């Protein structure tokens, strides 16, 4: 998404007080309100100013916005998914802007009757919105339809924005990737004076999974093994997105060793698929029973295996 400098939009410093922010908003809202302004792109500027004020007037939103860091206005950057889900739908960062603020702006400028006047209409296209949506890995693997609920801004008769939840039926392509954008034509902001509605772009974020870690098309799965399975090998059943499979463990498998299952990862649009890597993790009992302890003691006495042998060799 593109970074929006809200402080720059209001013409204030990042250290500005709440009163300074409110004064700047009232001044600019009066200057750019579509009902009274004749400046080019006044409506666009008014929405930009309203969006900035809706964020900076709220202490919590302002704190979260400041935590995004500083970036040049318009620069592409990766906002945290939490920010995009709550505030990332373009103008969906709007909260309810106090009507008193904008009315006071008009009274201060001597335009108390401005609401009754409208400019000559001409077609204005609606805004495009973009919002990041978390999608389960299973839906990425299989594709299909899913319901997506997002909060989008709608404007009242005063031109002030309010966030409204809306639900859309979205088709997830099989093998979609992290960050892929899906376009919902005409589902963005409404047009004005006969202008076409904007589009809504759904940016896919693969939700964290309790078993798998995603790396491109490949998946990684921690595979717990008992000490004897690591030493002796054997067959174990492991889960994959396409169903459980049996994996042969070679004798002498150590922790950290990656066991590859070809084409068991996420699919590609062309019909291929990534791989699944089972990462061996040798686990030991937290508390061994009496008989187990005796057997481990016998093993310790009979074995000359020393995994720290290289410590001594490194000191020579």
Secondary structure, DSSP 8 states (H G I E B T S, - for coil): -B---HHHHHT--TT--HHHHHHHHHHHHHHH-TTT--STTHHHHHHHHHHHHHHHTSHHHHHHHHTT----TT-B----HHHHHHH-SGGGG-----HHHHHHHHHHTT-TTGGG-------B----EEEEEEE-HHHHHH-EEEEEEEEEEEE-TTS-EEEEEEEEEEEE-TT--TT-EEEETT-SS--BTT-----EEEEEEE---SSEEEETTEEEEEEEEEHHHHHH-EEEEE--TT--EEEEE-TT--TT-EEEETT-S-B-TTS-B--EEEEEEEE--SS--HHHHHHHHHHHHH----TTHHHHHHT-
